[in-house]
């Protein structure tokens, strides 16, 4: 989608009919428009006008809880001048999409109603301009569907980057996770798939009920158990989400309390010390968990150590027998038995005639065992020899891990003692308000510990249910082989269940792939937009399973907590650009990107990278800027890029309204100021 | 990884259906019908129509000696 022109009439600050041309056909590759104006002049109002025209929406995501009646679109001064007469407010938008030209017009009538102002929809029309220049009107009922196919309304909010959104996206908060989750979910566009899963689930449940009244008790029982198991898993997942939300809120409250506490200079050093100790504690606890996991994996190998002395005794016993030649015996037992039975040696001598030889043979008979026993003893000897060889290594490993675990526990105990000490010092501070805040913080930390324990228990339960699910599925597989072939009701029930599982599997796979794809795409943008220093250290953006964003450093370690405000902003822009690219099916971003005051926290190198790269990623870049961030330096960069097509200034009028004034980009350089001017 | 980037949004259901290729024919058939119906009808209406399709597919299975 490329926006060509917008005409606004009595819309918010823009009184009368005013026009803004975002793209000139004579300069098709100049895809950057700068709208320059002080705060409150209506920069965001232009974006609002576009959203109103396209989707009929007056509320933007950054409006938050502002009541609807306060979000007026009609120009109030026009209304005041036109007492008792309705004022027509309209927005007309001309744009192209995939080579097709469109003209969309939406209007409302604003009128006073006592002290209130009411606004009523007046007109909505969409025209398609065909290649031969003719105009076709799209039936009113189809307009929303046509617009949605051009720009899905659920992802529209991502194409206006404002400071608040940028800040929100990189915060490790629940809102951030929800925002990203909503963005990806909207992008997935899997409504039909989700409806299909639920509908097949209904069919499956109905058939299971029917089956429970049939003669296939075992099949019915298994299907019911499986359904119950899945339901319990769903509930546990919801519980885990709730706990994560609560933990997030508690952590945010801890941060807020910390900020409050920092105001007390006399205890600031203690707070810093406590923060370091808490970080250290967390690190040690993580290490302890890892060592415990390793020890858990060692259980199988190490269990043989318990019977090591028995193993060695048995091995040595067989070894001694081997040394003596008893195993394997020098002469086979069956041969000795044959000699005694025949009373004849293999040399032909009669054995009984020689009592010494006879006694010798009887002695041999005692010492030999049968072939099977000998083979078993030899196999046991080989096996024990192998086991015995690993005793040393395993014992060393177990000892090392135990020692490591002991050291970590001891370090944890030391940190806890130091923490207690620091907490006491903060608690006995003369500042009572600081003490109260600290008590509040302590309660929050305690509740986080309880929540973490609850989450661990829920997680363990979930793992158990998953194992139980696997077991039930295996039993179900066997049972269906027994009954499923001959009975239609069973076949129906099994088919519905298998289909529901298949659809769920596809849904999970699809979500995973989208997250991965967005992470990869965001990383590409990030690496291009970062400054040199950032590029050296920050490597990958990852969308985690819980939809939080993370950035990994060169050692693939999480680094989000340590990045600068500017890097956070670049990260957010990269993520949104990745969403936009994915929505644009991997090619150039076919959605106009609006950026409201985007340069605020950015270094000059970051600004330079944005100016050089965004116009190549996006089909259109519309910059809404104030004079403190769009200066002669940025304007020069933009001009040199050869992408800057249009420049508008929003000027105040004497009656508090705004006029849109187009300026030549060369004269823009004269109007703008240098950094030194500030 | 895959060609998701090129096929997203309008073709999403086609992509999902492609992913169902690895499943048995009857499961795939029922899943596709469920998605197609869900594009136009609400959940309850889809479930009702699916009952008939499930019955038909189960009969076919029986006929095939499965």
Interface residues (C-beta under 8 A of the other chain):
Chain A: X149 X152 X187 X188 X189 X190 X191 X192 X193 X195 X196 X198 X199 X200 X202 X203 X206 X207 X485 X488 X491 X492 X495 X496 X498 X499 X502 X503 X506 X509 X510 X513 X514 X516 X517 X520 X521 X581 X582 X583 X585 X586 X587
Chain B: X1 X2 X4 X5 X6 X7 X8 X9 X10 X12 X13 X15 X16 X19 X20 X23 X24 X26 X27 X28 X30 X31 X34 X35 X37 X38 X39 X42 X43 X44 X46 X47 X50 X51 X54 X55 X57 X58 X59 X61 X62 X65 X66
